């Protein structure tokens, strides 16, 4: 199964609570933090919620 590398490139300060919670559920805490997640529907939905804050590449 394909994997996605997700990197937080913008701050979570001042964002809506659901966007902060989504970033935390992906394992993103600070700017520059990266995580590798499976490429599935649930992950894509989370990415869509915070697409303006993250950078996504396929591994």
C-alpha positions in Angstrom: 0.0 0.0 0.0 1.2 3.5 -0.8 2.4 5.8 1.9 2.1 9.6 2.2 4.6 11.9 3.9 2.9 14.8 5.5 4.8 17.9 6.7 3.3 20.8 8.7 4.4 24.0 7.0 2.2 26.6 8.6 1.5 27.3 12.3 -1.5 26.0 14.2 -1.8 29.2 16.3 -5.2 30.8 15.8 -6.7 27.9 13.8 -10.0 26.4 14.5 -10.2 23.7 17.1 -11.1 21.0 14.6 -8.0 21.8 12.4 -5.7 21.6 15.4 -7.3 18.3 16.5 -6.8 17.0 12.9 -3.2 18.0 12.8 -2.6 16.3 16.2 -4.3 13.1 15.1 -1.9 12.9 12.2 1.0 13.4 14.6 1.9 17.0 13.6 2.7 19.2 16.5 5.2 21.9 15.4 6.1 23.6 12.1 8.4 21.3 10.2 7.2 18.1 11.9 6.7 15.2 9.5 4.8 11.9 9.6 4.2 9.0 7.3 0.6 7.8 7.0 -1.1 5.2 4.8 -2.7 6.4 1.7 -6.4 5.7 2.5 -9.7 7.5 2.5 -9.5 8.5 6.2 -6.0 10.0 5.8 -7.1 11.9 2.7 -10.1 13.3 4.5 -7.8 14.6 7.3 -5.5 16.1 4.7 -8.4 17.9 3.0 -9.3 19.5 6.4 -5.9 21.0 6.8 -4.7 21.1 3.2 -3.7 24.8 3.5 -1.4 24.0 6.4 0.5 20.9 5.1 2.7 19.7 2.3 2.0 16.2 1.1 4.3 13.9 -1.0 4.0 10.3 -1.9 6.6 7.9 -0.6 
